Structures are given as C-alpha cells and as structure tokens.
Amino acid sequence: MRIDIISVVPELLRSPFEHSILKRAISKGLVEVEIHNLRDYATNKHKNVDDYQFGGGAGMVLMIEPIHRCLQALQAKRTYDEVIFLTPDGETWNQPMANQLSLQKNLILLCGHYKGIDQRVREHLITKEISIGDFVLSGGELAAAVLADSIIRLVPGVLNDETSALTDSFQDNLLAPPVYTRPADYDGWKVPDVLLSGNFKEIDAWREQKAWEHTQNRRPDLLK
C-alpha cells in the first residue's frame, strides 16, 4: 500500500510515521508513506498557496492551482483508488471505512488548512471526503495521521498477531471486552477466575458476553 499526504505544514506529519507500528510497517516495506509540501507546487516566487476568499469574509482559502498541480504530478506516476479530503463536513470516519480502505493499493490524503480549500477542488478533484469527528482542527494533518494509522495497522503483516485487529473495538459493531495482565491478584483486586482457567471455550464466551455488556453500557447505538 502507498499513501501520499499533501500538506501546507508537512513537518506536523513526520513524527507519527517515525515510531512504533507505523515505522515498522514502513521499514518492512509493507507500506509507503510520502508527505508532499503543497508549497512546492506554487507558481509564484513567494510560494503562496492561499488567498482571500471571493465575496469577502474572514480566513484565507487554499487555491485550486497548486493542489491541482500536485495531484496531476502524483497521478501521472500511478493510479489512485481514492483522493481523500479531510474536512469537518465529510463522512464520519469509522472502522468499516478503515477496513475497506486498507484493501486499496494507492491513496491520496489532502489536508485542509486555514478557512478551507477552493470548492472547485472538492467538486472536480476529490473522490471522498472524511471527517474524524464533529469538531474543527487547525488543519487536516492530525486527521490524516489518524486515518493513516487506522488503515495501516490493518494491512496484512503490519501487526505481529494479525488476529489482534479482529478483536478491536468496533469490529462487528462491538466494543472490546476488558483485558487483564499480571499479577492475578493486586492489593486484593483479582482477575476473573475464568481467564485463569485455561478453558478457552469458556474464555471466548466470557469475552463475547463482556463485549456485549460493555457495548450496551457505553455505546448502545452500535447494537442497533
């Protein structure tokens, strides 16, 4: 899989891909992540990529030309399955969407900034718009990192135990059950006996029951 991220402030995106699971995925050659500075595609000497909005109003808007030039340069080299714009008014991100996109080969993530991007980009160049929640960030970089992380961890071979992702929250519309580790008795707080029994059939049944109970208590909407 390859993910290209377009940003006005690419420095914000370096760290998430230089540590832990994402770093290992890239080092093992399972995933390519390339971060592109939108200013490299500006046509003026000052490398401006934003301008005032027509009709007046507060906030600067990312211009269509540098975005189009960047997309053209990327799409000349390979075919992309999706060109995704991170925006508060997009489709709300969820686990089924992460599962679906993890099966794709090439993705572009476009990070918004300032007041937004020229509407013509959204109408003619974007294939999917995604929001990570009902709130506004200073830019789309953190949202792009969230998407990339949730997608990359599902790519086969990225996790040491691939079955781990199958028991994550929101798989099968359930929250994950409680988990415990050593010691089995800490200051009188004990691990449930069933988890120490060695009976994996009973353990699986206990976990499934607890997942349903946890979901019912915390997110009953998922069970609908």
N, C-alpha and C positions, 0 to 999 in steps of 0.2 A: 504493500500500500504506500501511496505517496500523498502527502498533504502539503499544499502550498498556502501560506498565510500572507496576506497583503496588509500592511500596516503603515501608518504615519510615524509611529514610535516603536520600531521593531525591537528596541532594547528591552521593552517590557516583556517580551516573549522569550528571551534567551533562557532564563533560569529554569522554567518548568521542564524544558527538554534536556537539561544537563544533569539530571539527578534521577535516582531510583528507577522505577519500572520503565519510564519513557526513555531514559538514557540507555538502558539495557536493550530495549526494543530496537532503537536506532543502531546501537553498536553491533547487534547481531544481524543487522541487515534486513530485519523483518518489516521495518517502516522507514520511509524517508520523510523528513520534515524540512521544508525550506521556507525561510522567512524573507519576504521581499519588502524593501523600503519603497513606498509609493513615490517618495520624492525623486527617486532615480528615474522616474518616467515623466517628470515635469519638463515643460518645454521652455521655461524662462530661466534666466540666469540666477534668479533668487530661489529657484526650486519650490516655488509656491504651488500648493496643491488644493488650496481652499480660496473662497472668495465670498463677498457679501451676497445674500440672497435677493433675488428679484422681488420687488414689492415691499422691500424694507423688512425690518424685524431684527431682533437680537440673535447673535450667533452666526458663525461662519459655516459654510457648506463645502464639502469636498466636491471638487469639479469632476465632470464626466471625462474629460480628455485624458488625464494621467491614469485614471482607472481603466479606461478602455485600452490605452496603450499597453498597460501592464498585462491585462487579460489576453490581448492579442499575442503578446510575446510568449506567454505561457502556453496558450492553446495552439501556437504554431509548432510546439515541440511534442505535444501529446494530446490525447482526447481525455477530457474530464467528465466524470459521471455527474458531478454537481458543482455549481458555483454558488456558494452559500454566503448570504449576507447576514451578519449578526446585528439584530435590531430589536428593541423592546417590543415592537408591534408584530414580531414574527410568530410563527407557530411555536408553542411552548415545548421545549426540549424534554424528552423522556427516554426511558430505557428502550422501548421498542424502536424508537428512531435511531438510537445508538447501535442497536443490534443490526438494523437494516444498513446503515452507512458503513459498518465495519466489514460488510461484504463487498464494498466497492473497491475500485482499484486506484482512482485518482480523484482527489477533492481539492477545491479551492475555497478558502475561508477569507472573506473580505471583512476587515474590521472597520466599522464606522468610527467617526470622531467628530468633535465639535458639535454642530447642530444636526448633522446627518450628511447624507450624500444626495447628489442631484437625482431627482426622481426618475430621470430617463435611464439611469443605471439600473434601477430596480425594475423598470418596465421592459428593458430590452436585453440586459446582460446577465441578470441573476436568475437562477433556476429554483432556488429555495431560500426562504427567509426564516431564521430561527431566533428565538428568544430563550434565555436561560431562566427567566422569571419576570414577574411583574414589578420591576424596578429599573432604574436608569443608572448606568455606569458612565464614567468619563469617556470611555471608548470601548470598542469591541474586543480589545486584546485579551482581557481576562476571560471573557466569554469564549473566545476562540481556544484558549488554553483548556477551559473546562470541556468543550466539545472534543478536542483532540485527545485529551486524557481518557474520557469515557469511551471513545471509539477505539483507540489504540490498544487498550487493555483487553479488548475482545478479539483482537487479531490472533489467530492460532499461533502458539509458540511463545507469545509475549509473557503470559503468566506461567510460573513454574508448574502449577497444577491447573490445567485448563478447566477442570470441573469446578474450581473455586468461583468462577464467574457465573456458573449456573445457579448458585445458591445466594447470589447477591440480592439485596433489596430490589424490588420492582420487577424481577424476573417472575413470570407467572402472576403478576399483579399482587404480590405479597411482599411484606417487609421481612427482612431476615430475622431468624429466631435469636434468642440470647446465646452468647458464647462464653466459655469459661476456660481458664488455664490454671496451672499450678500456683500455689498449693491448693489442695482439695478442701482444706479447712483453714481459713484465715481469720483468726480472732473470733472464732465461733460462727463465722459466715461460711456456709458449706455449699459446695457444688451439688446439684441434684444427683441423687443416687443413680438414676437411670444412665447418666453419662459415664459413670464409673463401672457400669455393669458388664461391659463387653458385649452386650446383646445389641447388635447393630440394627436389627429389625425394630426393636423397641426404641432405640435411639432415634432412628429415622421417623418413627411415628410420633415421638415426643417433639422432635424439631418441627414437624409439619403442623402439629397441634399448636405449638407455641407461635409459629409464624402466623397462623390464622388468628390467634388471640391478640397478638401484637398489632396486626393489621386492623383488626376490629376496633381496638382501643385507640390507635393513633391515626389511622387513615381509613376509616370505613368506606370512604368514597371509592377506594380501589376495588372493593369487593362487589361493587355494583356492575 
